[in-house]
Amino acid sequence: MIRSKVALIISAIILCICMSLYFPLPNNVMIEAQSTFMSFPISNHNGYVFLGILGAIMFIIAMILLVIGMKKYHLRTLIVVVIVYSLLPNFLITMYQETLASGITAISYGSDGNCNFEYVGEDLLDGECTLVLHNRSNEDVSFELEFIDSFYTGVGVRMESLMNLAGPYIVTIEANQKKPIHIKELLELSDVPNHIEGGTSFDIHFKLNDGEEKRIL
């Protein structure tokens, strides 16, 4: 079943290096990505990402070495490895957050939040954002929530960050609890250039601030 142990070992080492390049903790490393391959950002609003392209090439090399190292069951093995590689980071993060992490490092987010902005009048918007955060630690966690604009709305165009005009938003999540967060504000935008006139965004991103410690989710 095994043709070359050396090829399999090298493949495993390369996969570990690939995973470490863009491991999604403490921050969401894919927040600016416009095109991706596996866990690697290939391009963003600034152009191609060299490290992401390098990681993608290394991943392909690891897959080739995996095939070389096996005598049979090539396709089956590739599928299993790709699935494990995709799921392992989230599994490791969950284990870490539930055992060793503290403060905002223990906060997880399923990337299912959304914001909706409705036109009320000239320079007035109704802003409403909903998201769910999970505190996986055994202690209550408090932090300041700051919204971050998506790069899909255009460089310099303000959308989600408009909610910060009514902030700061101080959030406390009890130990081992999920907390739905719903924020609704009337936003006055007369002094804000390059803002949207309305719309809805999904998979929103934000920053957690806890003194000197910060995370982008």
C-alpha positions as CSV (number, residue, x, y, z in Angstrom):
1,M,0.0,0.0,0.0
2,I,2.9,2.4,0.8
3,R,5.5,2.9,-2.0
4,S,7.7,5.5,-0.4
5,K,7.7,6.5,3.2
6,V,10.0,9.4,2.4
7,A,7.5,10.9,0.0
8,L,4.7,10.6,2.5
9,I,6.8,12.1,5.3
10,I,7.8,15.1,3.1
11,S,4.2,15.5,2.0
12,A,3.1,15.6,5.6
13,I,5.8,18.2,6.5
14,I,4.8,20.4,3.6
15,L,1.1,20.2,4.6
16,C,2.0,21.3,8.1
17,I,4.0,24.3,6.7
18,C,1.0,25.2,4.4
19,M,-1.4,25.1,7.3
20,S,0.9,27.3,9.4
21,L,1.2,29.9,6.7
22,Y,-2.5,31.0,7.0
23,F,-3.7,29.5,10.2
24,P,-7.0,31.3,11.1
25,L,-6.1,32.3,14.7
26,P,-6.0,34.8,16.2
27,N,-7.2,36.7,13.2
28,N,-9.2,35.9,10.1
29,V,-6.4,35.7,7.5
30,M,-8.8,35.6,4.5
31,I,-10.7,38.8,5.2
32,E,-9.2,40.7,2.2
33,A,-9.1,37.7,-0.2
34,Q,-10.9,38.1,-3.5
35,S,-9.8,34.7,-4.9
36,T,-8.7,31.7,-2.9
37,F,-7.4,28.1,-3.2
38,M,-8.0,25.9,-0.2
39,S,-6.9,28.1,2.7
40,F,-4.7,30.4,0.6
41,P,-5.6,33.9,-0.6
42,I,-4.5,34.1,-4.2
43,S,-5.4,37.7,-4.8
44,N,-6.8,40.7,-2.9
45,H,-7.7,44.3,-3.7
46,N,-3.9,45.0,-4.0
47,G,-3.3,42.3,-6.6
48,Y,-1.8,38.8,-6.3
49,V,-0.6,37.5,-2.9
50,F,2.8,36.0,-3.3
51,L,2.8,34.0,-0.1
52,G,-0.7,32.7,-0.8
53,I,0.4,31.5,-4.3
54,L,3.5,29.9,-2.8
55,G,1.3,28.1,-0.3
56,A,-1.0,26.8,-3.0
57,I,2.0,25.5,-5.0
58,M,3.4,23.8,-2.0
59,F,0.0,22.2,-1.3
60,I,-0.1,20.8,-4.9
61,I,3.4,19.5,-4.5
62,A,2.4,17.8,-1.2
63,M,-0.6,16.2,-3.0
64,I,1.8,14.9,-5.8
65,L,4.2,13.5,-3.2
66,L,1.2,11.8,-1.5
67,V,0.2,10.1,-4.7
68,I,3.9,9.0,-5.3
69,G,4.1,7.6,-1.8
70,M,1.0,5.4,-2.2
71,K,0.8,2.2,-4.3
72,K,-3.0,2.3,-4.6
73,Y,-6.1,4.1,-3.3
74,H,-4.7,7.4,-4.7
75,L,-8.1,9.2,-5.3
76,R,-9.5,7.9,-2.0
77,T,-6.5,9.0,-0.1
78,L,-6.4,12.5,-1.8
79,I,-10.1,13.1,-0.9
80,V,-9.6,12.1,2.7
81,V,-6.5,14.3,3.1
82,V,-8.2,17.3,1.5
83,I,-11.2,16.9,3.9
84,V,-9.0,16.5,6.9
85,Y,-6.8,19.5,5.9
86,S,-9.9,21.6,5.5
87,L,-11.4,20.7,8.9
88,L,-8.4,20.3,11.0
89,P,-7.7,24.1,11.7
90,N,-11.2,24.7,13.0
91,F,-10.9,21.5,15.2
92,L,-7.6,22.7,16.6
93,I,-8.9,26.2,17.2
94,T,-11.9,24.9,19.0
95,M,-9.8,22.6,21.2
96,Y,-7.5,25.5,22.1
97,Q,-10.3,27.9,22.8
98,E,-12.1,25.4,25.1
99,T,-8.9,24.5,27.0
100,L,-6.2,27.1,27.1
101,A,-7.5,30.4,25.5
102,S,-8.7,33.3,27.6
103,G,-10.2,36.7,26.9
104,I,-11.0,37.6,23.4
105,T,-8.8,34.8,22.1
106,A,-11.6,32.4,23.2
107,I,-14.3,34.2,21.1
108,S,-15.4,32.4,17.9
109,Y,-17.5,33.6,15.0
110,G,-19.3,31.6,12.4
111,S,-19.0,34.3,9.7
112,D,-22.8,34.4,9.4
113,G,-23.4,38.0,10.4
114,N,-25.1,40.6,8.3
115,C,-25.8,44.3,8.1
116,N,-28.6,46.1,6.4
117,F,-28.8,49.9,5.7
118,E,-32.0,51.6,4.6
119,Y,-32.3,55.1,3.3
120,V,-34.2,57.4,5.6
121,G,-33.5,60.8,4.2
122,E,-30.6,63.0,3.0
123,D,-27.5,61.9,5.0
124,L,-29.6,59.6,7.2
125,L,-29.5,55.8,7.2
126,D,-31.1,53.2,9.4
127,G,-28.3,50.7,10.2
128,E,-29.0,47.3,11.6
129,C,-26.4,44.5,12.2
130,T,-26.9,41.0,13.5
131,L,-24.3,38.4,14.4
132,V,-23.6,35.6,16.9
133,L,-20.5,35.2,19.0
134,H,-19.4,32.2,21.1
135,N,-17.3,32.5,24.3
136,R,-15.7,29.1,24.6
137,S,-13.8,29.9,27.8
138,N,-14.8,29.3,31.4
139,E,-14.8,33.0,32.2
140,D,-16.9,36.0,31.2
141,V,-15.3,38.1,28.4
142,S,-15.9,41.8,27.8
143,F,-14.6,43.7,24.7
144,E,-15.3,46.6,22.4
145,L,-16.8,45.6,19.0
146,E,-15.7,47.6,15.9
147,F,-17.1,47.0,12.5
148,I,-14.8,46.7,9.4
149,D,-15.7,47.5,5.8
150,S,-15.8,44.8,3.2
151,F,-13.4,45.3,0.3
152,Y,-16.2,44.1,-2.0
153,T,-18.0,47.5,-1.6
154,G,-15.0,49.3,-3.2
155,V,-11.8,50.8,-1.9
156,G,-12.6,53.8,0.3
157,V,-16.3,53.3,0.3
158,R,-17.8,53.1,3.8
159,M,-20.6,50.6,4.6
160,E,-20.3,48.4,7.7
161,S,-17.9,50.8,9.4
162,L,-20.7,53.4,9.4
163,M,-22.1,51.6,12.5
164,N,-19.1,52.7,14.4
165,L,-20.4,56.3,14.3
166,A,-22.9,55.3,17.0
167,G,-20.3,53.3,19.0
168,P,-18.4,52.2,20.9
169,Y,-20.3,48.9,21.5
170,I,-19.2,47.2,24.7
171,V,-20.2,43.5,24.7
172,T,-20.0,41.0,27.5
173,I,-20.5,37.3,26.8
174,E,-20.9,34.9,29.7
175,A,-18.7,31.8,30.1
176,N,-19.3,29.0,27.6
177,Q,-22.2,30.9,26.0
178,K,-23.3,31.9,22.6
179,K,-24.7,35.4,22.4
180,P,-26.8,36.9,19.5
181,I,-25.8,40.5,19.0
182,H,-28.3,42.8,17.4
183,I,-27.5,46.5,16.9
184,K,-29.8,49.0,15.3
185,E,-28.9,52.7,14.9
186,L,-30.0,55.9,13.1
187,L,-26.9,57.1,11.4
188,E,-26.3,60.8,10.6
189,L,-23.8,61.0,7.8
190,S,-23.5,64.7,6.8
191,D,-19.8,64.7,7.7
192,V,-19.0,61.3,6.2
193,P,-17.7,61.1,2.6
194,N,-17.9,58.1,0.3
195,H,-20.7,56.3,2.2
196,I,-23.3,54.1,0.7
197,E,-27.0,55.1,0.3
198,G,-28.4,51.7,1.3
199,G,-27.9,48.0,0.9
200,T,-27.2,44.7,2.7
201,S,-23.9,42.9,3.3
202,F,-23.3,39.3,4.5
203,D,-20.3,37.6,6.0
204,I,-19.4,40.8,7.8
205,H,-16.1,41.3,9.6
206,F,-15.2,43.2,12.7
207,K,-12.5,43.9,15.3
208,L,-12.6,42.9,18.9
209,N,-10.6,45.3,21.2
210,D,-9.7,44.4,24.8
211,G,-7.1,47.0,25.9
212,E,-3.9,46.2,24.0
213,E,-5.2,42.9,22.6
214,K,-7.0,43.0,19.3
215,R,-8.6,40.3,17.0
216,I,-10.1,40.6,13.5
217,L,-12.9,38.1,12.8
